[in-house]
């Protein structure tokens, strides 16, 4: 019998990365979520601009 274990190389690039979850992957491509974030960011910027011009 042979034990198969996946071994990673210490301090390699793959050792430091975390894999995104299914929900994170979905939210990255979800148009409605991206549209919401777009308007949320625009409102933040507009608040800063309007606050600076008063």
Backbone torsions as a table, in degrees:
resi	resn	phi	psi	omega
1	UNK	NA	141.3	-177.3
2	UNK	-118.4	127.9	175.8
3	UNK	-87.2	122.6	177.8
4	UNK	-106.5	118.6	177.7
5	UNK	-123.8	137.7	175.5
6	UNK	-83.5	124.3	179.6
7	UNK	-113.4	135.5	176.6
8	UNK	-102.4	155.3	178.3
9	UNK	-84.9	123.9	-179.2
10	UNK	-60.2	141.3	177.6
11	UNK	64.1	19.7	173.4
12	UNK	-84.1	168.3	-177.8
13	UNK	-60.8	-35.0	-177.5
14	UNK	-70.9	-20.3	-179.3
15	UNK	-69.7	-26.9	-173.2
16	UNK	-97.3	-17.4	-174.0
17	UNK	-85.8	142.2	172.0
18	UNK	-105.0	143.4	-179.2
19	UNK	-88.6	131.7	-179.5
20	UNK	-66.5	148.3	179.5
21	UNK	-76.1	170.7	178.8
22	UNK	-62.2	-37.4	-179.7
23	UNK	-65.8	-41.3	179.0
24	UNK	-63.7	-43.9	178.6
25	UNK	-61.6	-40.6	179.3
26	UNK	-65.4	-44.6	-177.6
27	UNK	-65.8	-27.1	178.7
28	UNK	-67.5	-28.6	-176.8
29	UNK	-109.6	-1.4	-178.7
30	UNK	-75.2	116.8	-175.5
31	UNK	-63.4	-43.4	-177.8
32	UNK	-63.1	-42.8	178.9
33	UNK	-64.4	-41.5	179.5
34	UNK	-66.8	-37.7	178.0
35	UNK	-64.3	-42.4	176.8
36	UNK	-60.2	-46.5	179.8
37	UNK	-64.6	-35.1	178.2
38	UNK	-60.9	-48.6	-180.0
39	UNK	-69.2	-34.2	177.4
40	UNK	-63.0	-43.3	178.6
41	UNK	-66.4	-41.4	178.6
42	UNK	-61.6	-39.7	178.2
43	UNK	-64.7	-38.3	177.4
44	UNK	-62.3	-44.9	-179.1
45	UNK	-65.2	-43.1	-179.8
46	UNK	-63.0	-37.0	177.4
47	UNK	-61.9	-41.3	179.9
48	UNK	-66.9	-44.7	-178.1
49	UNK	-65.5	-46.9	-179.5
50	UNK	-65.0	-38.8	178.6
51	UNK	-65.8	-31.0	-180.0
52	UNK	-79.1	-21.1	-176.9
53	UNK	-98.3	4.8	-178.3
54	UNK	-91.7	NA	NA
